[in-house]
Amino acid sequence: MLSIERLRTETHGLPALTKVGVVALGFAGLLDLIAHLEANEHIGHLHQHTSAEASAHLAAFVSMVLIYLGVVLDGVRQQRARRRSAER
């Protein structure tokens, strides 16, 4: 319980899109782990990638883009707010 409260307070200032990206990245990481473990059972050491692995990697990439986009959009929003307040 203590760690959940700490997580809430430390992530309070993050943009919403970044929070969504972090959650999605955690989910994609779990999918990636499962896909790699499953692929090792079926393929062995042939170094071939399954569609599940590729999908998990794509999900991780999209999650990272969401995180980055959330940070950039928040910076743009803050900059516009500063400009508006400076014009007044």
N, C-alpha and C positions, 0 to 999 in steps of 0.2 A: 504494500500500500504506500509506503514511504517513497518508493521509486516512482510510482505513478504520479504522485503529487509533485515530486521534483521534476519529472519530465514535463508536466503541465506548466510549471512556472518557468522552466528554462526555454520552452518552445513558445511561450506566450507572444513574443515579439515577431515570430516568423510569419511571413505572408501565408495565407490560406493555401494558395497553389503549391507552395513549397512543402507545406505539411502533407498535402495530398501526394505529392511526389515522393516524399520520404516513406510514407506508408506503402505506396505502390512499389517502391524499390525494395522494401523489406519483403513484400509478397513475391516480387520477381526473383529475389535471391533464394527464397524458399523453393519456388518453382524450378529454378536453375539447379539447385542442389538435388532435388528429386529427379529431374530429367537426366542429370549426369550419372546419378547412382543407378537409375533404371537402364540407361544406355550401356553402362559398363557390363551389366549382366548379359545383355543381348549381343553386343557387338564384340566385346573383348578388346583386343589391342589393335584393331584395324584402323584407328584414327579417323573413323567416319562419324559425321555428326547427324543426329536424328532431327526430325522436324520439331520434336519437343524441346530439344536443346536450342535450336534456332529461335523458336518462339519465346523461350525464357530469356534469351539474350536480347531479343527485340523488346520485350517488356521492360527489361532493365534499362535499355537505352532510352526508351520513351519516358521512363520514370526520371532518369537523369535530366532529360530535356525539360520536364515539368518543373523540377527543382530549380534549374537554371532560369527558366522563364519566370517563375515566381519571384526570384531575387531581382531579376532585371526589371520586371514590371513594377515591383515595389519601389525600386530606385527611381524609375521614371516618374512614378506617382508622387514620391516625396520631393523630387526636384521641381515638378510643376507646382506643388503646394507652396514651396519656398518662393518661387517666382511670383505667384499670386499675392502672397503676403508682403513681398518686397515692393510690389507695384502699388499697394494701398498706402 
